[in-house]
Amino acid sequence: MRTCRCLAFIICTCMIHLDYATLFQKRNSKYLHMENIKAHSEEKGKVLQRSKRGWMWNQFFLLEEYLGSDTQYVGKLHTDQDKGDGNLKYILSGDGAGSLFVIDENTGDIHAAKKLDREEKSLYVLRAKAIDKRTGRAVEPESEFIIKIHDINDNEPKFTKDIYTASVPEMSEVGTSVIQVTALDADDPSYGNSARVVYSILQGQPYFSVDPDLGIIRTALPDMSRENREHYQVVIQAKDMGGQMGGLSGTTTVNITLTDINNNPPRFPQNKYQFSCLESTPVGTPIGRIKAIDSDVGENADIEYSITSGDGADMFEISTDEKTQEGVITVKKMLDFEKRMLYTLEVEAVNTHPDPRFFHLQSFKDSAMVKIAVEDVDEPPVFSRPFYLMEVDEDAKEGSLIGQVTARDPDAIKNFIKYSVDRNTDMDRNFNIHSGNGSIFMSKPLDREVSPWHNLTVIATEISNPKQTSYVPVFIRILDINDHAPEFAKYYETFVCENAKAGQLIQTISAVDKDEPPRGHTFFFELVPEFAINPNFTVLDNKDNTAGIMTRRNGYNRHKINTYLLPVVIFDNDYPIQSSTGTLTIRVCACDSHGNMQSCNAEALLLPAGLSTGALIAILLCFIILLILIVLFAALKRQRKKEPLIISKDDVRDNIVTYNDEGGGEEDTQAFDIGTLRNPEAREDNKLRRDIIPDTIFQIRRTTPLWENIDVQDFIHRRIKENDSDPMAPPYDSLATYAYEGNDSRAESLSSLESVATDGNQDYNYLSDWGPRFKKLADMYGGDDSDMDC
């Protein structure tokens, strides 16, 4: 390979040098021809002057990547001023002068000092001039020329990406474009075939092909299935020199994926499915899952399930689980084992995104049979209605039948049911229920005005299984009975002016009734029959549930009669008719000419007519203040005349007065005689205050007869009252006791301390007669040797 490259390089170099020689010859001939023309012109006209322009270059060419041992010759600078005597000096400046390009200042030969790369810089612009060594003056003006680097094939094609990723739908037609790859060659595309790239496929046949000029990869086989193979790796080569021998090349990898299309229908893995559920399963509960298999992926594998037929289409429904694409069968209606024990469904699975291109190949749906068995459970009783509405008159008697609720056992066994009332909904126990047939009775009288509705909860329980219980609400409406009489709607403050005229309206009255008749209230107003003919006032019924109070004479005098009582009877129109009598209090008042009330008090005329209400109030306040001052002054004067009860400095307070008497021993039965607490000197008369000196220090106390059957508590209260009201008793905090033990005990003392004073031995044989409780004492002291033993 290297030998071929070197050979090609030598051939190209020789050709370039031949071109350069030819070019120089042409340039010299051109310049000589111009000189001849100029000389001929001088000979003819002696007018033309010879041009001093003698440069013999315009552009040089240099081959890149020179591999020779010597410097590469570029060209020669020459001017016609150069006589060959070595007096001229050539100077080079510009791009790379002195570093990349050097010139022989005597001959004008230019050489490349280094190896050049066209891809780094394709041309160089330099300037040259020739000067006289002796004078240092330029014999030719500075001129610019170009050195262009000729390209060689030293760069291989490179792809824009190391790895390409592409996709193409499965089942695509042959020649379907997949992706375009691009390789770039750094060589000069305008010179030779170094940059001409040709594409070829090294790996991936026979599935894909590549366009040699454009690099477009296309499908090469028909009906490629993603389900068979999804991923492909294709290797593409790009070669320069038009793909000829000796060209440089580069490769890249293209990963191609076949994308899915909906070309596969869903299929159930089995034709029949079986499930079971309890009859008590709530509505909406899943009871089973089925799944149809679809080889496609993504949305092409989305499946929609439906129930197409079967006797359970109304009892069950099926939906799609979006995550697992399973068909979830749920309960649509409540099941009943006693009605039906087995249901059959036909379930269908259909793709939601079918591709019409493949309809002619196969059907994109599948079906399966599903059988669901219902299992029996012990169910609670079921009421015949979801709720019950009953009505009863409010005057119904206790024990009256209101209505009946019924429930049944839905199970095949048909257990007996008992009924009861939830007492939390009937705290007052107004109702009872028959436990056997569900009849509801009144247990107390009802009043619609107190509670027009009663809401009960009735419980139905299976006798054999008390856990099976059902509840139903019962609404009882109390029907109204006309048992309340109408009455005034409010309290009326009615007045009549003294200057009123006969037939004048002084008050409009209305009525209310606690009852609620179905056709509404209708009230009638009239005077009581005893005072039907009233000389002062009358009642006018307005026929709209109101009535007007009218005057029957001219003028009223409040000094003679300032208040009139007018009884009015109010009737309703319901059955039975109820009526009541209300009394209006009509005051006679003084009014102005417009009928506005000024005063209704008879004493108001006694005051001066010129005094206003504010003046009257001021006079009344002054009178009250004066009266208060007089009372205070009298009280202070009386207080100064009084002296304290205890004048001595030795004020005796907080005394305790005791009346202790020990009495007899524990056998003294008289000590507990309640009669000892009855003081025959107790008295009922009132005593004076203890904090005021009595007018008479010594008062005669009158005795009261002894009450034989007086209560002890009453006795003590009387003594406390006597002590509190006694002016001679110690003042303030004193304690008086009334304790009395009684006389001596009849059993005398049993103490052995007195036995020392007795002479001789004492006989204790009588202890044996006292019973078994004193047997121990009788054994200790009874007998002749008892004293000695002790």
ZAKEVO-673623 format. One line per field, with one value per residue (C-alpha): residue number from 1; y, x, z. Coordinates in steps of 0.05 Angstrom, whole numbers, plus 5000, padded with zeros to 4 digits. Layout:
kolmar	c(NUM	...)
Y	c(Y	...)
X	c(X	...)
Z	c(Z	...)
***
This chain:
kolmar	c(1	2	3	4	5	6	7	8	9	10	11	12	13	14	15	16	17	18	19	20	21	22	23	24	25	26	27	28	29	30	31	32	33	34	35	36	37	38	39	40	41	42	43	44	45	46	47	48	49	50	51	52	53	54	55	56	57	58	59	60	61	62	63	64	65	66	67	68	69	70	71	72	73	74	75	76	77	78	79	80	81	82	83	84	85	86	87	88	89	90	91	92	93	94	95	96	97	98	99	100	101	102	103	104	105	106	107	108	109	110	111	112	113	114	115	116	117	118	119	120	121	122	123	124	125	126	127	128	129	130	131	132	133	134	135	136	137	138	139	140	141	142	143	144	145	146	147	148	149	150	151	152	153	154	155	156	157	158	159	160	161	162	163	164	165	166	167	168	169	170	171	172	173	174	175	176	177	178	179	180	181	182	183	184	185	186	187	188	189	190	191	192	193	194	195	196	197	198	199	200	201	202	203	204	205	206	207	208	209	210	211	212	213	214	215	216	217	218	219	220	221	222	223	224	225	226	227	228	229	230	231	232	233	234	235	236	237	238	239	240	241	242	243	244	245	246	247	248	249	250	251	252	253	254	255	256	257	258	259	260	261	262	263	264	265	266	267	268	269	270	271	272	273	274	275	276	277	278	279	280	281	282	283	284	285	286	287	288	289	290	291	292	293	294	295	296	297	298	299	300	301	302	303	304	305	306	307	308	309	310	311	312	313	314	315	316	317	318	319	320	321	322	323	324	325	326	327	328	329	330	331	332	333	334	335	336	337	338	339	340	341	342	343	344	345	346	347	348	349	350	351	352	353	354	355	356	357	358	359	360	361	362	363	364	365	366	367	368	369	370	371	372	373	374	375	376	377	378	379	380	381	382	383	384	385	386	387	388	389	390	391	392	393	394	395	396	397	398	399	400	401	402	403	404	405	406	407	408	409	410	411	412	413	414	415	416	417	418	419	420	421	422	423	424	425	426	427	428	429	430	431	432	433	434	435	436	437	438	439	440	441	442	443	444	445	446	447	448	449	450	451	452	453	454	455	456	457	458	459	460	461	462	463	464	465	466	467	468	469	470	471	472	473	474	475	476	477	478	479	480	481	482	483	484	485	486	487	488	489	490	491	492	493	494	495	496	497	498	499	500	501	502	503	504	505	506	507	508	509	510	511	512	513	514	515	516	517	518	519	520	521	522	523	524	525	526	527	528	529	530	531	532	533	534	535	536	537	538	539	540	541	542	543	544	545	546	547	548	549	550	551	552	553	554	555	556	557	558	559	560	561	562	563	564	565	566	567	568	569	570	571	572	573	574	575	576	577	578	579	580	581	582	583	584	585	586	587	588	589	590	591	592	593	594	595	596	597	598	599	600	601	602	603	604	605	606	607	608	609	610	611	612	613	614	615	616	617	618	619	620	621	622	623	624	625	626	627	628	629	630	631	632	633	634	635	636	637	638	639	640	641	642	643	644	645	646	647	648	649	650	651	652	653	654	655	656	657	658	659	660	661	662	663	664	665	666	667	668	669	670	671	672	673	674	675	676	677	678	679	680	681	682	683	684	685	686	687	688	689	690	691	692	693	694	695	696	697	698	699	700	701	702	703	704	705	706	707	708	709	710	711	712	713	714	715	716	717	718	719	720	721	722	723	724	725	726	727	728	729	730	731	732	733	734	735	736	737	738	739	740	741	742	743	744	745	746	747	748	749	750	751	752	753	754	755	756	757	758	759	760	761	762	763	764	765	766	767	768	769	770	771	772	773	774	775	776	777	778	779	780	781	782	783	784	785	786	787	788	789	790)
Y	c(5000	5047	5030	5049	5115	5132	5114	5158	5214	5210	5210	5271	5307	5295	5319	5382	5397	5387	5435	5485	5481	5490	5548	5582	5574	5604	5662	5676	5673	5721	5770	5766	5778	5839	5866	5857	5894	5951	5954	5955	6012	6052	6042	6066	6125	6137	6152	6089	6076	6008	5982	5967	5913	5849	5802	5732	5700	5702	5637	5577	5507	5461	5390	5377	5324	5322	5262	5275	5284	5352	5414	5417	5466	5516	5562	5618	5693	5730	5800	5824	5872	5813	5811	5751	5790	5780	5853	5840	5814	5779	5790	5749	5770	5750	5684	5636	5675	5655	5597	5557	5587	5608	5643	5644	5719	5714	5667	5678	5603	5589	5524	5497	5489	5444	5394	5430	5407	5433	5418	5468	5522	5514	5577	5628	5701	5727	5791	5795	5851	5857	5909	5931	5908	5968	6022	5986	6013	5970	5955	5929	5950	5900	5851	5799	5727	5663	5594	5544	5476	5418	5365	5292	5237	5238	5241	5184	5198	5210	5201	5257	5206	5145	5110	5125	5105	5097	5063	5039	5009	4935	4905	4965	4958	4946	5010	5047	5100	5089	5141	5179	5176	5227	5221	5281	5280	5335	5330	5380	5363	5406	5370	5298	5244	5249	5276	5235	5188	5124	5087	5012	4964	4917	4887	4885	4849	4824	4865	4935	4969	5036	5087	5092	5166	5193	5146	5133	5067	5031	4967	4908	4853	4855	4839	4845	4829	4861	4801	4758	4807	4877	4904	4905	4930	4955	4974	5026	5041	5107	5104	5161	5161	5142	5075	5055	5014	5053	5099	5113	5091	5099	5062	5075	5033	5044	5012	5002	4984	4959	4997	4962	4968	4937	4875	4824	4814	4799	4726	4693	4638	4596	4592	4586	4619	4603	4648	4648	4702	4709	4734	4789	4817	4893	4927	4948	4893	4857	4782	4761	4781	4755	4776	4770	4765	4815	4809	4882	4935	5004	5031	4976	4927	4967	4923	4940	4886	4881	4833	4816	4766	4719	4715	4755	4816	4856	4832	4840	4888	4887	4942	4948	4956	5009	4984	4909	4909	4858	4853	4864	4833	4869	4862	4909	4892	4857	4782	4734	4661	4642	4672	4648	4608	4609	4663	4657	4714	4720	4769	4800	4833	4884	4927	5000	5024	4976	4986	4985	4959	4891	4883	4837	4789	4772	4795	4839	4813	4750	4723	4675	4645	4664	4626	4657	4616	4651	4624	4627	4667	4679	4747	4794	4806	4850	4900	4907	4982	5025	5069	5073	5134	5129	5178	5181	5232	5269	5250	5176	5135	5094	5026	5050	5015	5063	5017	4956	4940	4874	4840	4772	4727	4725	4658	4592	4571	4628	4639	4672	4746	4789	4864	4917	4993	5026	5063	5113	5140	5137	5161	5177	5108	5137	5075	4999	4945	4875	4830	4778	4816	4887	4925	4993	5018	5082	5076	5149	5205	5249	5324	5352	5421	5392	5347	5340	5285	5224	5188	5116	5062	4991	4932	4864	4807	4733	4691	4635	4682	4748	4775	4781	4848	4901	4971	5013	5085	5097	5168	5180	5244	5269	5294	5358	5360	5425	5423	5494	5556	5619	5677	5747	5751	5797	5842	5904	5972	6007	6078	6124	6199	6239	6277	6214	6211	6154	6102	6117	6059	6057	5988	5931	5862	5794	5723	5662	5588	5532	5485	5480	5464	5438	5495	5549	5591	5630	5670	5706	5763	5787	5813	5764	5750	5779	5846	5842	5912	5956	6030	6049	6003	5951	5899	5900	5835	5850	5779	5773	5744	5814	5858	5932	5962	6020	6074	6079	6148	6217	6238	6202	6230	6200	6232	6193	6128	6123	6049	6004	5928	5900	5823	5796	5725	5693	5631	5586	5548	5478	5419	5419	5494	5524	5593	5637	5704	5757	5822	5888	5943	6010	6072	6141	6191	6264	6277	6337	6359	6309	6250	6242	6218	6267	6238	6181	6198	6231	6269	6305	6358	6379	6406	6474	6473	6512	6460	6414	6342	6360	6410	6358	6308	6361	6377	6303	6292	6351	6324	6255	6284	6326	6265	6224	6279	6282	6207	6206	6263	6228	6163	6197	6233	6169	6131	6182	6171	6095	6065	5999	5937	5924	5986	5953	5950	5876	5854	5781	5745	5676	5643	5570	5552	5477	5438	5372	5318	5250	5211	5136	5080	5044	5006	5070	5065	5130	5166	5156	5180	5232	5266	5294	5340	5372	5433	5450	5522	5529	5587	5615	5690	5736	5764	5832	5843	5830	5888	5940	5954	5931	5980	5930	5891	5841	5811	5760	5694	5656	5581	5541	5473	5413	5379	5305	5286	5342	5323	5325	5367	5415	5418	5437	5489	5520	5523	5555	5606	5620	5630	5675	5719	5721	5791	5765	5710	5720	5758	5740	5671	5628	5554	5528	5452	5414	5346	5305	5234	5212	5176	5121	5052	5000	4947	4987	4984	4921	4950	4906	4968	4969	4896	4914	4950	4890	4841	4767	4730	4751	4701	4702	4643	4689	4697	4628	4654	4709	4663	4636	4704	4705	4631	4647	4696	4644	4592	4640	4669	4616	4559	4555	4554	4611	4662	4617	4599	4672)
X	c(5000	5057	5094	5032	5026	5100	5095	5035	5070	5132	5089	5050	5115	5145	5081	5081	5154	5138	5081	5125	5178	5126	5096	5163	5177	5110	5122	5192	5165	5110	5157	5205	5148	5127	5198	5201	5135	5162	5227	5191	5147	5209	5238	5175	5153	5207	5149	5140	5185	5206	5172	5217	5170	5211	5180	5170	5120	5047	5031	5071	5046	5072	5054	5033	5063	5130	5169	5237	5303	5319	5278	5223	5236	5179	5203	5249	5244	5277	5279	5308	5350	5391	5454	5482	5538	5513	5495	5422	5393	5323	5282	5219	5165	5094	5060	5113	5172	5236	5204	5165	5194	5267	5297	5367	5380	5430	5392	5320	5306	5250	5248	5198	5235	5182	5128	5063	4991	4937	4883	4916	4929	4916	4952	5003	5008	5080	5114	5181	5228	5298	5348	5416	5468	5512	5461	5408	5355	5299	5308	5236	5177	5151	5102	5055	5049	5013	5039	4982	4988	4966	4925	4942	4897	4921	4853	4804	4728	4699	4625	4590	4570	4605	4538	4472	4404	4343	4276	4229	4159	4155	4124	4150	4157	4224	4262	4232	4281	4309	4364	4418	4490	4542	4618	4664	4734	4783	4818	4807	4743	4763	4827	4826	4782	4813	4748	4699	4665	4627	4583	4576	4545	4592	4541	4465	4451	4404	4357	4382	4418	4453	4455	4530	4528	4477	4487	4412	4398	4336	4298	4318	4269	4193	4149	4201	4164	4181	4154	4208	4266	4264	4337	4388	4460	4484	4557	4567	4634	4653	4712	4745	4779	4710	4715	4775	4833	4880	4826	4820	4758	4720	4662	4602	4549	4475	4428	4360	4297	4233	4175	4109	4046	3979	3984	3967	3897	3883	3874	3847	3893	3832	3760	3725	3734	3699	3690	3648	3623	3578	3509	3524	3580	3570	3558	3622	3665	3713	3703	3753	3802	3813	3867	3874	3945	3967	4037	4038	4064	4044	3977	3973	3964	3909	3847	3775	3731	3656	3600	3566	3514	3494	3442	3487	3496	3450	3482	3556	3600	3671	3723	3796	3854	3896	3961	3955	3906	3864	3788	3761	3692	3651	3582	3532	3470	3457	3457	3406	3424	3351	3334	3394	3456	3495	3506	3539	3574	3605	3664	3696	3766	3778	3838	3824	3872	3864	3904	3858	3915	3910	3834	3836	3884	3845	3795	3823	3779	3768	3715	3711	3658	3655	3613	3599	3571	3534	3545	3491	3501	3456	3425	3390	3315	3290	3234	3179	3193	3254	3215	3145	3099	3042	2990	2950	2902	2928	2866	2876	2872	2928	2936	2909	2939	2980	3007	3048	3117	3135	3201	3220	3280	3309	3343	3313	3306	3256	3273	3222	3231	3218	3207	3229	3234	3302	3291	3344	3294	3236	3264	3195	3168	3108	3102	3105	3110	3083	3145	3110	3074	3106	3042	3057	3013	3008	3030	3019	2973	3002	3000	3012	3027	3085	3113	3080	3127	3158	3215	3225	3273	3244	3291	3278	3320	3323	3303	3352	3410	3405	3465	3423	3389	3358	3334	3280	3258	3185	3158	3094	3056	3008	2944	2916	2850	2816	2830	2856	2814	2837	2865	2890	2951	2985	2971	2935	2945	2881	2860	2803	2805	2760	2737	2723	2662	2613	2633	2707	2757	2803	2836	2844	2851	2871	2876	2922	2908	2957	2917	2930	2866	2875	2835	2868	2842	2778	2762	2698	2696	2637	2620	2602	2527	2520	2546	2523	2493	2549	2534	2607	2640	2624	2661	2660	2683	2722	2713	2788	2808	2811	2760	2755	2737	2689	2662	2587	2580	2609	2658	2689	2710	2772	2757	2694	2717	2788	2789	2738	2741	2713	2707	2711	2693	2735	2708	2742	2706	2736	2701	2689	2684	2731	2723	2756	2742	2795	2787	2811	2831	2812	2840	2811	2864	2870	2885	2898	2855	2889	2874	2945	2947	2976	2961	2920	2927	2868	2915	2949	2894	2909	2977	2987	2973	3036	3084	3119	3138	3211	3190	3146	3203	3250	3200	3191	3266	3274	3219	3251	3320	3289	3253	3318	3355	3301	3303	3379	3379	3328	3367	3432	3398	3367	3433	3467	3416	3429	3482	3518	3494	3560	3588	3645	3714	3716	3677	3660	3655	3664	3638	3620	3565	3561	3511	3547	3520	3552	3493	3492	3531	3522	3462	3425	3365	3338	3398	3368	3299	3281	3236	3296	3309	3241	3249	3183	3205	3209	3168	3144	3143	3187	3250	3281	3345	3409	3448	3398	3389	3318	3271	3258	3317	3277	3220	3172	3180	3116	3120	3088	3056	3100	3086	3086	3096	3142	3194	3267	3287	3230	3250	3322	3300	3255	3312	3357	3304	3294	3369	3375	3318	3337	3364	3398	3437	3512	3522	3560	3592	3566	3554	3495	3489	3429	3459	3432	3452	3398	3394	3438	3437	3392	3446	3493	3567	3604	3672	3716	3744	3686	3695	3752	3704	3657	3666	3672	3664	3613	3567	3571	3525	3473	3517	3497	3426	3446	3453	3508	3541	3561	3580	3655	3646	3603	3657	3711	3674	3620	3632	3666	3738	3731	3766	3823	3835	3841)
Z	c(5000	5019	4954	4914	4951	4939	4866	4857	4894	4849	4786	4809	4827	4758	4725	4766	4749	4676	4682	4717	4661	4607	4646	4652	4578	4560	4607	4578	4507	4527	4557	4498	4450	4488	4487	4411	4403	4445	4406	4340	4365	4384	4316	4281	4321	4371	4418	4459	4519	4541	4605	4663	4687	4685	4737	4710	4759	4779	4816	4841	4857	4912	4929	5001	5046	5010	5036	5001	5037	5005	5007	4956	4899	4890	4834	4812	4816	4759	4730	4665	4706	4729	4684	4721	4752	4823	4835	4850	4913	4919	4982	5001	5052	5068	5093	5116	5088	5122	5160	5110	5047	5036	4976	4948	4948	4890	4843	4865	4875	4925	4966	5018	5083	5116	5098	5084	5095	5050	5101	5147	5095	5021	4994	5015	4993	4989	4965	4929	4908	4876	4901	4878	4927	4915	4921	4961	4915	4887	4814	4811	4852	4904	4874	4904	4882	4908	4925	4922	4956	4912	4949	4956	4984	5056	5094	5100	5101	5171	5190	5228	5281	5308	5320	5287	5315	5270	5267	5213	5219	5213	5150	5110	5035	5002	4991	5050	5073	5143	5153	5116	5139	5118	5114	5103	5070	5088	5020	4964	4928	4868	4854	4834	4867	4936	4967	4926	4976	4959	5011	5017	5069	5105	5154	5153	5089	5063	5107	5088	5031	5023	4967	4946	4931	4981	5040	5048	5082	5057	5073	5028	5050	5051	5111	5165	5230	5296	5333	5298	5305	5331	5331	5274	5272	5204	5188	5133	5098	5064	5015	4977	4908	4882	4915	4872	4895	4940	4967	5042	5080	5146	5178	5224	5259	5250	5302	5270	5308	5277	5307	5322	5281	5298	5256	5310	5339	5413	5431	5494	5519	5537	5514	5581	5649	5715	5776	5839	5887	5948	5938	5989	5947	5943	5877	5843	5875	5827	5824	5771	5716	5646	5595	5520	5493	5440	5409	5394	5442	5464	5442	5390	5447	5481	5489	5504	5536	5531	5547	5483	5507	5563	5618	5665	5621	5667	5731	5715	5676	5652	5646	5624	5672	5637	5669	5658	5599	5637	5636	5706	5718	5773	5803	5771	5812	5878	5871	5900	5908	5915	5848	5807	5824	5758	5704	5636	5599	5530	5534	5473	5468	5413	5396	5408	5353	5294	5229	5168	5124	5157	5161	5101	5135	5199	5250	5305	5361	5401	5449	5509	5553	5628	5679	5748	5805	5862	5932	5986	6051	6110	6095	6143	6138	6082	6094	6043	6037	6044	6093	6122	6129	6178	6204	6269	6299	6358	6399	6387	6451	6481	6448	6381	6320	6277	6222	6208	6181	6148	6134	6106	6108	6037	6050	6030	6103	6118	6191	6237	6249	6311	6311	6360	6365	6372	6437	6420	6369	6419	6485	6513	6495	6459	6415	6420	6367	6365	6362	6319	6264	6265	6285	6316	6373	6414	6486	6506	6485	6430	6420	6350	6378	6419	6365	6297	6273	6305	6270	6293	6273	6273	6279	6247	6275	6256	6317	6300	6285	6323	6287	6224	6236	6190	6204	6171	6186	6204	6199	6239	6226	6279	6247	6274	6314	6330	6404	6415	6418	6381	6421	6412	6368	6419	6478	6455	6488	6467	6484	6465	6463	6507	6446	6405	6360	6353	6300	6306	6297	6358	6350	6299	6330	6301	6328	6325	6334	6351	6307	6232	6195	6124	6093	6135	6193	6193	6256	6278	6329	6371	6439	6494	6496	6566	6541	6469	6474	6499	6502	6496	6445	6393	6352	6276	6243	6179	6151	6140	6208	6237	6273	6290	6357	6345	6391	6402	6432	6430	6485	6544	6612	6643	6710	6716	6683	6659	6640	6604	6599	6534	6531	6459	6438	6382	6344	6292	6237	6247	6278	6336	6340	6392	6422	6474	6507	6508	6546	6518	6567	6537	6571	6564	6545	6530	6457	6414	6356	6310	6355	6381	6453	6504	6573	6601	6676	6712	6759	6702	6700	6772	6753	6722	6650	6635	6663	6616	6627	6641	6695	6729	6731	6762	6816	6832	6838	6886	6930	6933	6952	7008	7036	7037	7075	7128	7139	7145	7195	7240	7238	7259	7316	7343	7338	7383	7439	7442	7488	7478	7514	7549	7581	7619	7589	7604	7544	7552	7486	7457	7520	7526	7575	7591	7630	7640	7684	7683	7708	7720	7688	7622	7648	7662	7617	7640	7611	7542	7560	7508	7558	7595	7536	7543	7586	7618	7620	7544	7520	7455	7469	7429	7460	7449	7411	7449	7420	7449	7523	7541	7575	7631	7656	7697	7659	7684	7648	7635	7633	7578	7587	7573	7506	7515	7442	7418	7366	7387	7327	7339	7412	7397	7346	7398	7449	7397	7381	7456	7466	7406	7428	7502	7518	7581	7544	7532	7467	7404	7396	7454	7459	7501	7510	7533	7551	7609	7622	7670	7737	7765	7734	7767	7757	7801	7790	7769	7785	7829	7862	7912	7930	7977	8023	8030	8087	8073	8008	7958	7925	7849	7836	7806	7745	7722	7714	7666	7606	7562	7552	7626	7629	7631	7689	7725	7717	7742	7803	7817	7866	7933	7907	7860	7903	7919	7847	7830)
***
